[in-house]
């Protein structure tokens, strides 16, 4: 369960700190890096996916007779990053980096409320008019 994993991570962090004899050093992404991650994932990736979508439609490689499929293909590029990367960092003992990445992803999710809404409306129009 989530609480069991959290307790395990806290115990592991305590063991690592005790083994080193000091608190773990702080780690954080620079604001510039966080902005690059958020803009790249929420704006640049959907734009690139839309360009690829248009090329695939023009090449006849996507079934234009199925607008729901087209919408799903487009929406896949608009969703924010999954939490899997944080879990991988934590499982491999990179607790400080995992915590920093979780913060970046949290801010990305906050921004995604606006970007996903706009992109979903735009992609719906594109998919059902193609």
C-alpha positions in Angstrom: 0.0 0.0 0.0 1.0 3.6 -0.3 1.5 4.1 3.4 3.7 1.0 3.6 5.9 2.2 0.8 6.2 5.6 2.4 7.2 4.1 5.7 9.7 1.9 3.9 11.2 5.0 2.2 11.5 6.9 5.5 13.2 4.0 7.2 15.6 3.6 4.2 16.4 7.3 4.3 17.1 7.1 8.1 19.4 4.1 7.6 21.3 5.9 4.8 21.7 9.0 7.0 22.8 6.9 10.0 25.3 5.1 7.8 26.8 8.3 6.6 26.6 10.0 10.0 24.9 13.1 8.6 21.7 14.3 7.1 21.3 13.7 3.4 22.3 16.7 1.3 19.5 18.8 -0.2 18.9 18.4 -3.9 16.7 20.6 -6.1 16.3 21.3 -9.8 17.0 24.8 -10.8 13.9 27.0 -11.6 15.2 27.1 -15.2 15.3 23.3 -15.4 11.8 23.0 -13.9 10.4 25.5 -16.5 12.1 23.6 -19.3 10.6 20.3 -18.1 7.1 21.7 -17.8 7.2 23.6 -21.1 8.8 20.7 -22.9 6.2 18.2 -21.7 3.1 20.3 -21.8 3.7 22.5 -24.9 6.5 21.3 -27.1 5.7 17.6 -27.0 2.0 18.2 -28.0 3.1 20.5 -30.8 5.5 17.9 -32.1 2.9 15.2 -31.8 0.4 17.4 -33.7 2.9 17.9 -36.5 3.5 14.2 -36.7 -0.2 13.6 -36.6 -0.7 15.8 -39.6 2.0 14.1 -41.5 0.5 10.6 -40.7 -3.0 11.8 -41.8 -1.7 13.2 -45.1 0.3 10.0 -45.7 -2.9 8.0 -45.2 -1.4 6.1 -42.2 -4.1 7.0 -39.7 -7.8 6.0 -40.2 -9.5 9.4 -40.6 -12.9 7.6 -40.5 -12.5 7.0 -36.8 -12.4 10.4 -35.0 -12.4 8.9 -31.5 -9.2 7.0 -32.3 -7.7 10.2 -33.7 -8.6 12.1 -30.5 -7.0 9.4 -28.3 -3.8 9.5 -30.4 -3.7 13.3 -30.0 -4.6 13.3 -26.3 -1.8 10.9 -25.4 0.7 13.6 -26.2 -1.1 16.2 -24.0 -1.1 14.4 -20.7 1.6 15.3 -18.0 4.4 13.0 -17.0 3.5 9.8 -15.0 4.7 9.3 -11.5 6.7 6.2 -12.6 10.0 8.1 -12.7 9.6 9.1 -9.1 8.8 5.5 -8.1 11.9 4.3 -9.9 14.1 6.8 -8.2 12.7 5.9 -4.8 13.0 2.2 -5.4 16.6 2.5 -6.3 17.4 4.5 -3.1 17.6 7.9 -4.8 15.3 9.5 -2.2 16.5 13.0 -2.4 16.3 13.1 -6.2 12.9 11.3 -6.1 11.6 14.0 -3.8 12.9 16.8 -6.1 11.4 15.1 -9.2 8.1 14.7 -7.3 8.0 18.4 -6.8 8.7 19.1 -10.5 5.9 16.7 -11.5 3.5 18.3 -9.0 4.1 21.7 -10.5 3.7 20.2 -14.0 0.3 18.7 -12.9 -0.8 22.1 -11.7 0.1 23.7 -15.1 -1.5 20.8 -16.9 -4.9 21.7 -15.7 -4.8 24.7 -18.1 -2.8 23.3 -20.9 -4.7 20.0 -21.1 -8.1 21.7 -21.1 -7.0 23.9 -24.0 -5.3 21.1 -25.9 -8.2 18.7 -25.4 -10.7 21.2 -26.9 -8.3 21.9 -29.8 -7.6 18.2 -30.4 -11.3 17.4 -30.3 -12.0 19.9 -33.0 -9.2 18.6 -35.1 -10.1 14.9 -34.7 -13.8 15.3 -35.4 -13.2 17.6 -38.4 -10.5 15.5 -40.1 
